[in-house]
Amino acid sequence: MLSGIIDNGGFGYLFNGSWIPGDLHYAKTIAGFRAIRTLQCVRAFEEALAIFPNSNPPFLLEKRIAIFDQVDKKLINSINERFFAESREVQAPLARFIRENREKFE
């Protein structure tokens, strides 16, 4: 999951970085947060994506940065804080998910 990247610098750090192969619009990442029932992370991630047209960050880094840099920093900080509030404790829900789905990992 990308929580480590976001926890290190917020959504600005994520969107100003290299593209994550295999998860073009972060659908798999959001599904992962949803699966482990960290719904505050899901909502914050969806709100961060909503900054972009059709909630799809452009593939080209320059375009992502140009759009992201136009957003009110107070809004970004608010989204980051809501994400951080739950993501810092993501290990417990992740461990619970693994225990509950142990047979899928064997």
C-alpha positions as CSV (number, residue, x, y, z in Angstrom):
1,M,0.0,0.0,0.0
2,L,1.0,3.6,-0.5
3,S,0.4,4.7,3.1
4,G,4.1,4.8,3.7
5,I,4.6,7.3,0.8
6,I,1.7,9.4,1.9
7,D,2.7,9.3,5.6
8,N,6.1,10.6,4.6
9,G,4.9,13.7,2.8
10,G,1.1,13.7,2.3
11,F,-0.7,13.5,-1.0
12,G,1.6,16.2,-2.4
13,Y,4.5,13.7,-2.0
14,L,2.5,11.0,-3.7
15,F,1.2,13.1,-6.7
16,N,4.6,14.8,-7.2
17,G,6.4,11.5,-7.4
18,S,6.8,8.8,-10.0
19,W,3.8,6.9,-11.2
20,I,3.0,3.7,-9.5
21,P,3.0,0.9,-12.1
22,G,-0.1,-1.3,-12.2
23,D,-2.4,1.0,-10.3
24,L,-3.0,3.8,-12.8
25,H,-5.8,5.6,-10.9
26,Y,-5.1,4.1,-7.4
27,A,-8.2,1.9,-7.6
28,K,-6.2,-1.1,-6.2
29,T,-4.9,1.1,-3.4
30,I,-8.3,2.3,-2.4
31,A,-9.7,-1.2,-2.6
32,G,-6.9,-2.3,-0.2
33,F,-7.8,0.4,2.3
34,R,-11.5,-0.6,1.9
35,A,-10.7,-4.3,2.4
36,I,-8.9,-3.7,5.7
37,R,-11.8,-1.3,6.7
38,T,-9.8,1.9,7.1
39,L,-12.6,3.9,5.7
40,Q,-11.2,7.3,6.8
41,C,-8.2,6.6,4.6
42,V,-10.6,5.6,1.7
43,R,-12.5,8.9,2.1
44,A,-9.4,11.0,2.3
45,F,-7.8,9.3,-0.7
46,E,-11.0,9.8,-2.7
47,E,-11.1,13.4,-1.7
48,A,-7.5,13.9,-2.8
49,L,-8.2,12.3,-6.1
50,A,-11.2,14.6,-6.6
51,I,-8.8,17.4,-7.0
52,F,-8.2,16.2,-10.5
53,P,-10.7,16.1,-13.4
54,N,-12.8,13.0,-13.2
55,S,-10.8,12.0,-10.1
56,N,-8.0,10.8,-12.4
57,P,-4.6,12.3,-11.9
58,P,-2.9,12.9,-15.2
59,F,-0.2,10.4,-16.1
60,L,2.3,13.2,-17.0
61,L,4.0,14.5,-13.9
62,E,4.0,18.1,-15.0
63,K,0.3,18.1,-15.5
64,R,-0.3,16.5,-12.1
65,I,1.9,19.0,-10.4
66,A,0.3,22.0,-12.2
67,I,-3.2,20.9,-11.1
68,F,-2.2,20.0,-7.6
69,D,-0.3,23.2,-7.0
70,Q,-3.5,25.2,-7.8
71,V,-5.4,23.6,-4.8
72,D,-5.8,25.5,-1.6
73,K,-3.1,24.3,0.8
74,K,-5.5,24.3,3.7
75,L,-7.7,21.8,1.9
76,I,-4.6,19.6,1.2
77,N,-3.5,19.8,4.8
78,S,-7.0,18.9,6.0
79,I,-7.1,15.8,3.6
80,N,-3.6,14.8,4.8
81,E,-4.6,15.1,8.4
82,R,-7.7,12.9,8.0
83,F,-5.6,10.3,6.2
84,F,-2.8,10.4,8.8
85,A,-5.3,10.0,11.7
86,E,-6.0,6.5,10.6
87,S,-3.1,5.5,8.4
88,R,-0.6,5.7,11.3
89,E,-2.4,2.8,12.9
90,V,-2.9,0.8,9.7
91,Q,-0.9,-2.2,11.0
92,A,-3.6,-3.4,13.3
93,P,-6.4,-3.5,10.7
94,L,-4.0,-5.0,8.2
95,A,-3.0,-7.8,10.6
96,R,-6.7,-8.4,11.4
97,F,-7.4,-8.7,7.7
98,I,-4.6,-11.2,7.2
99,R,-5.7,-13.3,10.2
100,E,-9.3,-13.3,8.9
101,N,-8.2,-14.3,5.4
102,R,-5.4,-16.6,6.3
103,E,-6.5,-19.3,3.9
104,K,-6.1,-16.9,1.0
105,F,-2.4,-16.4,1.9
106,E,-1.5,-20.1,2.2
